[in-house]
Amino acid sequence: MAVPKKRTSASKKRIRKNFWKRKGYWAALKAFSLGKSLSTGTSKSFVYATLSPATSKGFGYAPNKDKQNKN
């Protein structure tokens, strides 16, 4: 296993830590921006299927309308 020869300076450690935090910040900002554009419907670069709540049945039971009309 590789072992460092000398101790990393505090400034170098701080620089690396801030760079790591900055990458996370930009990833979160992009994800929030994409979610916002999808929820408002202004997304132009992201293709997705939309289902209205009336047509979406999910996993629940939906009775057949033909059977109800015969009775």
PDB file of N, CA, C and O in Angstrom:
ATOM      1  N   MET A   1       0.837  -1.178   0.000  1.00  0.00           N
ATOM      2  CA  MET A   1       0.000   0.000   0.000  1.00  0.00           C
ATOM      3  C   MET A   1       0.883   1.243   0.000  1.00  0.00           C
ATOM      4  O   MET A   1       1.899   1.290   0.694  1.00  0.00           O
ATOM      5  N   ALA A   2       0.494   2.247  -0.779  1.00  0.00           N
ATOM      6  CA  ALA A   2       1.280   3.478  -0.880  1.00  0.00           C
ATOM      7  C   ALA A   2       1.125   4.310   0.391  1.00  0.00           C
ATOM      8  O   ALA A   2       0.033   4.465   0.939  1.00  0.00           O
ATOM      9  N   VAL A   3       2.260   4.834   0.832  1.00  0.00           N
ATOM     10  CA  VAL A   3       2.275   5.666   2.036  1.00  0.00           C
ATOM     11  C   VAL A   3       2.902   7.009   1.679  1.00  0.00           C
ATOM     12  O   VAL A   3       3.980   7.035   1.085  1.00  0.00           O
ATOM     13  N   PRO A   4       2.251   8.140   2.027  1.00  0.00           N
ATOM     14  CA  PRO A   4       2.850   9.441   1.716  1.00  0.00           C
ATOM     15  C   PRO A   4       4.134   9.658   2.510  1.00  0.00           C
ATOM     16  O   PRO A   4       4.233   9.269   3.673  1.00  0.00           O
ATOM     17  N   LYS A   5       5.119  10.286   1.861  1.00  0.00           N
ATOM     18  CA  LYS A   5       6.409  10.491   2.514  1.00  0.00           C
ATOM     19  C   LYS A   5       6.379  11.659   3.486  1.00  0.00           C
ATOM     20  O   LYS A   5       7.013  11.618   4.540  1.00  0.00           O
ATOM     21  N   LYS A   6       5.636  12.707   3.124  1.00  0.00           N
ATOM     22  CA  LYS A   6       5.600  13.879   3.990  1.00  0.00           C
ATOM     23  C   LYS A   6       4.160  14.287   4.244  1.00  0.00           C
ATOM     24  O   LYS A   6       3.242  13.900   3.520  1.00  0.00           O
ATOM     25  N   ARG A   7       3.993  15.065   5.272  1.00  0.00           N
ATOM     26  CA  ARG A   7       2.672  15.553   5.640  1.00  0.00           C
ATOM     27  C   ARG A   7       2.208  16.608   4.641  1.00  0.00           C
ATOM     28  O   ARG A   7       2.990  17.460   4.219  1.00  0.00           O
ATOM     29  N   THR A   8       0.917  16.545   4.262  1.00  0.00           N
ATOM     30  CA  THR A   8       0.347  17.537   3.358  1.00  0.00           C
ATOM     31  C   THR A   8       0.120  18.832   4.125  1.00  0.00           C
ATOM     32  O   THR A   8      -0.398  18.820   5.242  1.00  0.00           O
ATOM     33  N   SER A   9       0.511  19.947   3.520  1.00  0.00           N
ATOM     34  CA  SER A   9       0.358  21.235   4.197  1.00  0.00           C
ATOM     35  C   SER A   9      -1.121  21.586   4.349  1.00  0.00           C
ATOM     36  O   SER A   9      -1.975  21.096   3.609  1.00  0.00           O
ATOM     37  N   ALA A  10      -1.396  22.439   5.317  1.00  0.00           N
ATOM     38  CA  ALA A  10      -2.780  22.828   5.594  1.00  0.00           C
ATOM     39  C   ALA A  10      -3.384  23.575   4.415  1.00  0.00           C
ATOM     40  O   ALA A  10      -4.560  23.389   4.102  1.00  0.00           O
ATOM     41  N   SER A  11      -2.590  24.423   3.755  1.00  0.00           N
ATOM     42  CA  SER A  11      -3.130  25.193   2.626  1.00  0.00           C
ATOM     43  C   SER A  11      -3.474  24.275   1.450  1.00  0.00           C
ATOM     44  O   SER A  11      -4.501  24.459   0.797  1.00  0.00           O
ATOM     45  N   LYS A  12      -2.620  23.295   1.186  1.00  0.00           N
ATOM     46  CA  LYS A  12      -2.894  22.362   0.090  1.00  0.00           C
ATOM     47  C   LYS A  12      -4.134  21.523   0.410  1.00  0.00           C
ATOM     48  O   LYS A  12      -4.954  21.253  -0.468  1.00  0.00           O
ATOM     49  N   LYS A  13      -4.260  21.117   1.668  1.00  0.00           N
ATOM     50  CA  LYS A  13      -5.421  20.343   2.087  1.00  0.00           C
ATOM     51  C   LYS A  13      -6.697  21.177   1.941  1.00  0.00           C
ATOM     52  O   LYS A  13      -7.724  20.669   1.492  1.00  0.00           O
ATOM     53  N   ARG A  14      -6.630  22.450   2.317  1.00  0.00           N
ATOM     54  CA  ARG A  14      -7.775  23.349   2.218  1.00  0.00           C
ATOM     55  C   ARG A  14      -8.184  23.576   0.762  1.00  0.00           C
ATOM     56  O   ARG A  14      -9.373  23.606   0.443  1.00  0.00           O
ATOM     57  N   ILE A  15      -7.192  23.735  -0.120  1.00  0.00           N
ATOM     58  CA  ILE A  15      -7.468  23.932  -1.546  1.00  0.00           C
ATOM     59  C   ILE A  15      -8.185  22.718  -2.121  1.00  0.00           C
ATOM     60  O   ILE A  15      -9.174  22.862  -2.839  1.00  0.00           O
ATOM     61  N   ARG A  16      -7.692  21.528  -1.811  1.00  0.00           N
ATOM     62  CA  ARG A  16      -8.315  20.301  -2.323  1.00  0.00           C
ATOM     63  C   ARG A  16      -9.729  20.123  -1.782  1.00  0.00           C
ATOM     64  O   ARG A  16     -10.633  19.710  -2.507  1.00  0.00           O
ATOM     65  N   LYS A  17      -9.911  20.436  -0.511  1.00  0.00           N
ATOM     66  CA  LYS A  17     -11.222  20.295   0.113  1.00  0.00           C
ATOM     67  C   LYS A  17     -12.227  21.261  -0.511  1.00  0.00           C
ATOM     68  O   LYS A  17     -13.369  20.886  -0.772  1.00  0.00           O
ATOM     69  N   ASN A  18     -11.805  22.506  -0.750  1.00  0.00           N
ATOM     70  CA  ASN A  18     -12.697  23.493  -1.352  1.00  0.00           C
ATOM     71  C   ASN A  18     -13.041  23.130  -2.788  1.00  0.00           C
ATOM     72  O   ASN A  18     -14.168  23.355  -3.232  1.00  0.00           O
ATOM     73  N   PHE A  19     -12.084  22.571  -3.518  1.00  0.00           N
ATOM     74  CA  PHE A  19     -12.353  22.145  -4.885  1.00  0.00           C
ATOM     75  C   PHE A  19     -13.378  21.017  -4.885  1.00  0.00           C
ATOM     76  O   PHE A  19     -14.272  20.985  -5.731  1.00  0.00           O
ATOM     77  N   TRP A  20     -13.250  20.098  -3.940  1.00  0.00           N
ATOM     78  CA  TRP A  20     -14.182  18.983  -3.818  1.00  0.00           C
ATOM     79  C   TRP A  20     -15.587  19.490  -3.473  1.00  0.00           C
ATOM     80  O   TRP A  20     -16.577  19.001  -4.017  1.00  0.00           O
ATOM     81  N   LYS A  21     -15.668  20.471  -2.567  1.00  0.00           N
ATOM     82  CA  LYS A  21     -16.958  21.053  -2.199  1.00  0.00           C
ATOM     83  C   LYS A  21     -17.583  21.798  -3.371  1.00  0.00           C
ATOM     84  O   LYS A  21     -18.797  21.739  -3.566  1.00  0.00           O
ATOM     85  N   ARG A  22     -16.762  22.500  -4.153  1.00  0.00           N
ATOM     86  CA  ARG A  22     -17.251  23.277  -5.285  1.00  0.00           C
ATOM     87  C   ARG A  22     -17.872  22.368  -6.344  1.00  0.00           C
ATOM     88  O   ARG A  22     -18.881  22.722  -6.955  1.00  0.00           O
ATOM     89  N   LYS A  23     -17.267  21.190  -6.560  1.00  0.00           N
ATOM     90  CA  LYS A  23     -17.828  20.244  -7.526  1.00  0.00           C
ATOM     91  C   LYS A  23     -19.226  19.803  -7.095  1.00  0.00           C
ATOM     92  O   LYS A  23     -20.127  19.695  -7.926  1.00  0.00           O
ATOM     93  N   GLY A  24     -19.404  19.552  -5.816  1.00  0.00           N
ATOM     94  CA  GLY A  24     -20.712  19.169  -5.296  1.00  0.00           C
ATOM     95  C   GLY A  24     -21.725  20.288  -5.412  1.00  0.00           C
ATOM     96  O   GLY A  24     -22.897  20.042  -5.694  1.00  0.00           O
ATOM     97  N   TYR A  25     -21.280  21.519  -5.194  1.00  0.00           N
ATOM     98  CA  TYR A  25     -22.168  22.678  -5.295  1.00  0.00           C
ATOM     99  C   TYR A  25     -22.706  22.823  -6.712  1.00  0.00           C
ATOM    100  O   TYR A  25     -23.904  23.035  -6.903  1.00  0.00           O
ATOM    101  N   TRP A  26     -21.823  22.711  -7.712  1.00  0.00           N
ATOM    102  CA  TRP A  26     -22.263  22.868  -9.100  1.00  0.00           C
ATOM    103  C   TRP A  26     -23.170  21.726  -9.538  1.00  0.00           C
ATOM    104  O   TRP A  26     -24.110  21.942 -10.303  1.00  0.00           O
ATOM    105  N   ALA A  27     -22.899  20.513  -9.062  1.00  0.00           N
ATOM    106  CA  ALA A  27     -23.763  19.377  -9.390  1.00  0.00           C
ATOM    107  C   ALA A  27     -25.157  19.580  -8.803  1.00  0.00           C
ATOM    108  O   ALA A  27     -26.157  19.297  -9.463  1.00  0.00           O
ATOM    109  N   ALA A  28     -25.225  20.071  -7.562  1.00  0.00           N
ATOM    110  CA  ALA A  28     -26.516  20.325  -6.925  1.00  0.00           C
ATOM    111  C   ALA A  28     -27.256  21.452  -7.628  1.00  0.00           C
ATOM    112  O   ALA A  28     -28.475  21.387  -7.788  1.00  0.00           O
ATOM    113  N   LEU A  29     -26.536  22.482  -8.049  1.00  0.00           N
ATOM    114  CA  LEU A  29     -27.149  23.611  -8.747  1.00  0.00           C
ATOM    115  C   LEU A  29     -27.748  23.174 -10.081  1.00  0.00           C
ATOM    116  O   LEU A  29     -28.851  23.591 -10.436  1.00  0.00           O
ATOM    117  N   LYS A  30     -27.020  22.332 -10.818  1.00  0.00           N
ATOM    118  CA  LYS A  30     -27.533  21.830 -12.097  1.00  0.00           C
ATOM    119  C   LYS A  30     -28.763  20.948 -11.885  1.00  0.00           C
ATOM    120  O   LYS A  30     -29.732  21.045 -12.638  1.00  0.00           O
ATOM    121  N   ALA A  31     -28.730  20.093 -10.870  1.00  0.00           N
ATOM    122  CA  ALA A  31     -29.863  19.215 -10.591  1.00  0.00           C
ATOM    123  C   ALA A  31     -31.093  20.028 -10.203  1.00  0.00           C
ATOM    124  O   ALA A  31     -32.204  19.720 -10.634  1.00  0.00           O
ATOM    125  N   PHE A  32     -30.899  21.059  -9.393  1.00  0.00           N
ATOM    126  CA  PHE A  32     -32.012  21.916  -8.982  1.00  0.00           C
ATOM    127  C   PHE A  32     -32.584  22.663 -10.176  1.00  0.00           C
ATOM    128  O   PHE A  32     -33.801  22.789 -10.312  1.00  0.00           O
ATOM    129  N   SER A  33     -31.706  23.156 -11.042  1.00  0.00           N
ATOM    130  CA  SER A  33     -32.142  23.887 -12.227  1.00  0.00           C
ATOM    131  C   SER A  33     -32.943  22.984 -13.160  1.00  0.00           C
ATOM    132  O   SER A  33     -33.970  23.400 -13.697  1.00  0.00           O
ATOM    133  N   LEU A  34     -32.478  21.748 -13.356  1.00  0.00           N
ATOM    134  CA  LEU A  34     -33.190  20.801 -14.212  1.00  0.00           C
ATOM    135  C   LEU A  34     -34.548  20.455 -13.614  1.00  0.00           C
ATOM    136  O   LEU A  34     -35.548  20.409 -14.330  1.00  0.00           O
ATOM    137  N   GLY A  35     -34.588  20.213 -12.310  1.00  0.00           N
ATOM    138  CA  GLY A  35     -35.861  19.917 -11.649  1.00  0.00           C
ATOM    139  C   GLY A  35     -36.838  21.069 -11.746  1.00  0.00           C
ATOM    140  O   GLY A  35     -38.035  20.862 -11.942  1.00  0.00           O
ATOM    141  N   LYS A  36     -36.330  22.281 -11.609  1.00  0.00           N
ATOM    142  CA  LYS A  36     -37.179  23.471 -11.705  1.00  0.00           C
ATOM    143  C   LYS A  36     -37.749  23.613 -13.112  1.00  0.00           C
ATOM    144  O   LYS A  36     -38.934  23.907 -13.271  1.00  0.00           O
ATOM    145  N   SER A  37     -36.919  23.407 -14.136  1.00  0.00           N
ATOM    146  CA  SER A  37     -37.394  23.547 -15.511  1.00  0.00           C
ATOM    147  C   SER A  37     -38.388  22.448 -15.871  1.00  0.00           C
ATOM    148  O   SER A  37     -39.321  22.684 -16.639  1.00  0.00           O
ATOM    149  N   LEU A  38     -38.196  21.244 -15.320  1.00  0.00           N
ATOM    150  CA  LEU A  38     -39.143  20.156 -15.578  1.00  0.00           C
ATOM    151  C   LEU A  38     -40.483  20.421 -14.901  1.00  0.00           C
ATOM    152  O   LEU A  38     -41.537  20.142 -15.471  1.00  0.00           O
ATOM    153  N   SER A  39     -40.441  20.959 -13.685  1.00  0.00           N
ATOM    154  CA  SER A  39     -41.690  21.190 -12.960  1.00  0.00           C
ATOM    155  C   SER A  39     -42.481  22.353 -13.541  1.00  0.00           C
ATOM    156  O   SER A  39     -43.710  22.355 -13.474  1.00  0.00           O
ATOM    157  N   THR A  40     -41.794  23.343 -14.112  1.00  0.00           N
ATOM    158  CA  THR A  40     -42.503  24.479 -14.698  1.00  0.00           C
ATOM    159  C   THR A  40     -42.865  24.242 -16.151  1.00  0.00           C
ATOM    160  O   THR A  40     -43.673  24.978 -16.715  1.00  0.00           O
ATOM    161  N   GLY A  41     -42.272  23.215 -16.770  1.00  0.00           N
ATOM    162  CA  GLY A  41     -42.583  22.904 -18.161  1.00  0.00           C
ATOM    163  C   GLY A  41     -41.806  23.727 -19.161  1.00  0.00           C
ATOM    164  O   GLY A  41     -42.195  23.796 -20.327  1.00  0.00           O
ATOM    165  N   THR A  42     -40.715  24.356 -18.743  1.00  0.00           N
ATOM    166  CA  THR A  42     -39.921  25.180 -19.656  1.00  0.00           C
ATOM    167  C   THR A  42     -38.675  24.468 -20.154  1.00  0.00           C
ATOM    168  O   THR A  42     -37.801  25.098 -20.749  1.00  0.00           O
ATOM    169  N   SER A  43     -38.582  23.173 -19.923  1.00  0.00           N
ATOM    170  CA  SER A  43     -37.407  22.423 -20.346  1.00  0.00           C
ATOM    171  C   SER A  43     -37.409  22.251 -21.857  1.00  0.00           C
ATOM    172  O   SER A  43     -38.409  21.826 -22.436  1.00  0.00           O
ATOM    173  N   LYS A  44     -36.283  22.582 -22.500  1.00  0.00           N
ATOM    174  CA  LYS A  44     -36.160  22.445 -23.948  1.00  0.00           C
ATOM    175  C   LYS A  44     -35.170  21.355 -24.332  1.00  0.00           C
ATOM    176  O   LYS A  44     -35.165  20.907 -25.479  1.00  0.00           O
ATOM    177  N   SER A  45     -34.342  20.924 -23.408  1.00  0.00           N
ATOM    178  CA  SER A  45     -33.298  19.962 -23.739  1.00  0.00           C
ATOM    179  C   SER A  45     -33.504  18.609 -23.065  1.00  0.00           C
ATOM    180  O   SER A  45     -32.613  17.760 -23.100  1.00  0.00           O
ATOM    181  N   PHE A  46     -34.650  18.403 -22.461  1.00  0.00           N
ATOM    182  CA  PHE A  46     -34.893  17.166 -21.729  1.00  0.00           C
ATOM    183  C   PHE A  46     -36.229  16.607 -22.189  1.00  0.00           C
ATOM    184  O   PHE A  46     -37.257  17.270 -22.054  1.00  0.00           O
ATOM    185  N   VAL A  47     -36.226  15.390 -22.732  1.00  0.00           N
ATOM    186  CA  VAL A  47     -37.443  14.787 -23.269  1.00  0.00           C
ATOM    187  C   VAL A  47     -37.989  13.801 -22.247  1.00  0.00           C
ATOM    188  O   VAL A  47     -37.255  12.950 -21.744  1.00  0.00           O
ATOM    189  N   TYR A  48     -39.271  13.915 -21.944  1.00  0.00           N
ATOM    190  CA  TYR A  48     -39.903  13.005 -21.003  1.00  0.00           C
ATOM    191  C   TYR A  48     -41.383  12.891 -21.338  1.00  0.00           C
ATOM    192  O   TYR A  48     -41.955  13.786 -21.960  1.00  0.00           O
ATOM    193  N   ALA A  49     -41.998  11.796 -20.929  1.00  0.00           N
ATOM    194  CA  ALA A  49     -43.419  11.566 -21.191  1.00  0.00           C
ATOM    195  C   ALA A  49     -44.231  12.128 -20.041  1.00  0.00           C
ATOM    196  O   ALA A  49     -43.882  11.938 -18.876  1.00  0.00           O
ATOM    197  N   THR A  50     -45.305  12.814 -20.362  1.00  0.00           N
ATOM    198  CA  THR A  50     -46.180  13.350 -19.324  1.00  0.00           C
ATOM    199  C   THR A  50     -47.485  12.575 -19.330  1.00  0.00           C
ATOM    200  O   THR A  50     -48.035  12.279 -20.390  1.00  0.00           O
ATOM    201  N   LEU A  51     -47.971  12.251 -18.161  1.00  0.00           N
ATOM    202  CA  LEU A  51     -49.244  11.561 -17.999  1.00  0.00           C
ATOM    203  C   LEU A  51     -50.147  12.431 -17.147  1.00  0.00           C
ATOM    204  O   LEU A  51     -49.737  12.918 -16.093  1.00  0.00           O
ATOM    205  N   SER A  52     -51.358  12.623 -17.596  1.00  0.00           N
ATOM    206  CA  SER A  52     -52.296  13.390 -16.786  1.00  0.00           C
ATOM    207  C   SER A  52     -52.783  12.498 -15.647  1.00  0.00           C
ATOM    208  O   SER A  52     -52.815  11.278 -15.803  1.00  0.00           O
ATOM    209  N   PRO A  53     -53.160  13.070 -14.517  1.00  0.00           N
ATOM    210  CA  PRO A  53     -53.611  12.254 -13.383  1.00  0.00           C
ATOM    211  C   PRO A  53     -54.843  11.412 -13.706  1.00  0.00           C
ATOM    212  O   PRO A  53     -55.033  10.359 -13.097  1.00  0.00           O
ATOM    213  N   ALA A  54     -55.687  11.845 -14.647  1.00  0.00           N
ATOM    214  CA  ALA A  54     -56.898  11.094 -14.974  1.00  0.00           C
ATOM    215  C   ALA A  54     -56.576   9.798 -15.716  1.00  0.00           C
ATOM    216  O   ALA A  54     -57.262   8.794 -15.520  1.00  0.00           O
ATOM    217  N   THR A  55     -55.543   9.801 -16.566  1.00  0.00           N
ATOM    218  CA  THR A  55     -55.222   8.606 -17.335  1.00  0.00           C
ATOM    219  C   THR A  55     -54.280   7.671 -16.594  1.00  0.00           C
ATOM    220  O   THR A  55     -54.210   6.486 -16.920  1.00  0.00           O
ATOM    221  N   SER A  56     -53.565   8.173 -15.619  1.00  0.00           N
ATOM    222  CA  SER A  56     -52.617   7.353 -14.890  1.00  0.00           C
ATOM    223  C   SER A  56     -53.362   6.502 -13.863  1.00  0.00           C
ATOM    224  O   SER A  56     -54.064   7.036 -13.004  1.00  0.00           O
ATOM    225  N   LYS A  57     -53.210   5.177 -13.952  1.00  0.00           N
ATOM    226  CA  LYS A  57     -53.900   4.282 -13.032  1.00  0.00           C
ATOM    227  C   LYS A  57     -52.983   3.772 -11.928  1.00  0.00           C
ATOM    228  O   LYS A  57     -53.463   3.330 -10.884  1.00  0.00           O
ATOM    229  N   GLY A  58     -51.680   3.827 -12.140  1.00  0.00           N
ATOM    230  CA  GLY A  58     -50.760   3.348 -11.131  1.00  0.00           C
ATOM    231  C   GLY A  58     -50.899   1.855 -10.926  1.00  0.00           C
ATOM    232  O   GLY A  58     -51.060   1.111 -11.893  1.00  0.00           O
ATOM    233  N   PHE A  59     -50.840   1.404  -9.684  1.00  0.00           N
ATOM    234  CA  PHE A  59     -50.954  -0.010  -9.376  1.00  0.00           C
ATOM    235  C   PHE A  59     -52.336  -0.362  -8.836  1.00  0.00           C
ATOM    236  O   PHE A  59     -52.582  -1.518  -8.489  1.00  0.00           O
ATOM    237  N   GLY A  60     -53.220   0.588  -8.760  1.00  0.00           N
ATOM    238  CA  GLY A  60     -54.548   0.346  -8.207  1.00  0.00           C
ATOM    239  C   GLY A  60     -55.454  -0.384  -9.174  1.00  0.00           C
ATOM    240  O   GLY A  60     -55.122  -0.534 -10.349  1.00  0.00           O
ATOM    241  N   TYR A  61     -56.599  -0.839  -8.686  1.00  0.00           N
ATOM    242  CA  TYR A  61     -57.578  -1.562  -9.488  1.00  0.00           C
ATOM    243  C   TYR A  61     -58.483  -0.554 -10.177  1.00  0.00           C
ATOM    244  O   TYR A  61     -59.031   0.337  -9.529  1.00  0.00           O
ATOM    245  N   ALA A  62     -58.640  -0.689 -11.476  1.00  0.00           N
ATOM    246  CA  ALA A  62     -59.538   0.166 -12.242  1.00  0.00           C
ATOM    247  C   ALA A  62     -60.591  -0.727 -12.885  1.00  0.00           C
ATOM    248  O   ALA A  62     -60.259  -1.496 -13.788  1.00  0.00           O
ATOM    249  N   PRO A  63     -61.850  -0.656 -12.456  1.00  0.00           N
ATOM    250  CA  PRO A  63     -62.885  -1.523 -13.019  1.00  0.00           C
ATOM    251  C   PRO A  63     -63.134  -1.192 -14.483  1.00  0.00           C
ATOM    252  O   PRO A  63     -62.982  -0.049 -14.915  1.00  0.00           O
ATOM    253  N   ASN A  64     -63.520  -2.217 -15.237  1.00  0.00           N
ATOM    254  CA  ASN A  64     -63.793  -2.065 -16.658  1.00  0.00           C
ATOM    255  C   ASN A  64     -65.122  -1.327 -16.836  1.00  0.00           C
ATOM    256  O   ASN A  64     -66.120  -1.708 -16.225  1.00  0.00           O
ATOM    257  N   LYS A  65     -65.151  -0.283 -17.657  1.00  0.00           N
ATOM    258  CA  LYS A  65     -66.356   0.523 -17.834  1.00  0.00           C
ATOM    259  C   LYS A  65     -67.442  -0.238 -18.587  1.00  0.00           C
ATOM    260  O   LYS A  65     -68.624   0.034 -18.377  1.00  0.00           O
ATOM    261  N   ASP A  66     -67.083  -1.187 -19.458  1.00  0.00           N
ATOM    262  CA  ASP A  66     -68.063  -1.961 -20.212  1.00  0.00           C
ATOM    263  C   ASP A  66     -68.925  -2.814 -19.282  1.00  0.00           C
ATOM    264  O   ASP A  66     -70.131  -2.936 -19.498  1.00  0.00           O
ATOM    265  N   LYS A  67     -68.326  -3.398 -18.265  1.00  0.00           N
ATOM    266  CA  LYS A  67     -69.069  -4.235 -17.324  1.00  0.00           C
ATOM    267  C   LYS A  67     -70.059  -3.401 -16.516  1.00  0.00           C
ATOM    268  O   LYS A  67     -71.147  -3.879 -16.197  1.00  0.00           O
ATOM    269  N   GLN A  68     -69.701  -2.174 -16.183  1.00  0.00           N
ATOM    270  CA  GLN A  68     -70.586  -1.316 -15.408  1.00  0.00           C
ATOM    271  C   GLN A  68     -71.800  -0.898 -16.233  1.00  0.00           C
ATOM    272  O   GLN A  68     -72.895  -0.772 -15.685  1.00  0.00           O
ATOM    273  N   ASN A  69     -71.634  -0.682 -17.520  1.00  0.00           N
ATOM    274  CA  ASN A  69     -72.733  -0.241 -18.369  1.00  0.00           C
ATOM    275  C   ASN A  69     -73.763  -1.348 -18.614  1.00  0.00           C
ATOM    276  O   ASN A  69     -74.937  -1.040 -18.819  1.00  0.00           O
ATOM    277  N   LYS A  70     -73.368  -2.614 -18.599  1.00  0.00           N
ATOM    278  CA  LYS A  70     -74.276  -3.733 -18.854  1.00  0.00           C
ATOM    279  C   LYS A  70     -75.228  -3.957 -17.687  1.00  0.00           C
ATOM    280  O   LYS A  70     -76.351  -4.414 -17.897  1.00  0.00           O
ATOM    281  N   ASN A  71     -74.813  -3.651 -16.479  1.00  0.00           N
ATOM    282  CA  ASN A  71     -75.639  -3.910 -15.292  1.00  0.00           C
ATOM    283  C   ASN A  71     -76.709  -2.920 -15.136  1.00  0.00           C
ATOM    284  O   ASN A  71     -77.489  -2.998 -14.188  1.00  0.00           O
TER     285      ASN A  71
END
